[in-house]
Amino acid sequence: MSRKLIELASEIVQTQVSQTHMTATEITASLRQVFDTLHEMQRAESEEIELSKIQEHEPEPSLKPQDSIQNDKVICLECGAEMRQLTKLHLVSHGLTAKEYKKKYGFTMGTPLTAKSLTKARSKAAKKRGIPENLQKYMEARRQSKAEAATPAATEEAGVEKPKQTRIRKKTA
């Protein structure tokens, strides 16, 4: 019967690997965990042991939200999937938006849901293209145009009167 358990465990892990990227050590660990779980379930079925008592001895380590964003990966706190960035598509599969996800797990709204290395690489690329300087120039030009637009309105409110145009009426005879 243990041969069938190995086959079942390998099929389950193959399905996992086809859905998510896993390293060789993660595959090995997953295979062992699945096999052990199947073996415990088989023993519980044959010896009529309560399955809940078997699973109590090994509590799952809980991952803190701030620890889920690592240097080379982000771990989804909903399903445990590891990726470089939590995308909208992935979060929608859990019925969440990025804002709801951040609120649920206590992230600030400015926290990017990307691996730290990816965030740093994007920042370097933006600086190389001159985006921060161009952004500052744009913001300064915008401030100046708003100030210029506000200046004529301020002079009218200050009591400076515009010269009135007088209309000359023609006399009819």
Buried (B, 14 or more C-beta within 10 A) or exposed (E): EEEEBBEBBBEBBEEBBEEEEBEEEBBEEBBEEBBEBBBBBBEBEEEEEEEEEBBEEEEEEEEEBEEBBEEEBBBBBBEEBBBEEBEEEBBEEBEBEBEEBBEEBEBEEEBBBBBBEBBEEEEEEEEEEEEEEEEEEEEEEEEEEEEEEEEEEEEEEEEEEEEEEEEEEEEEE
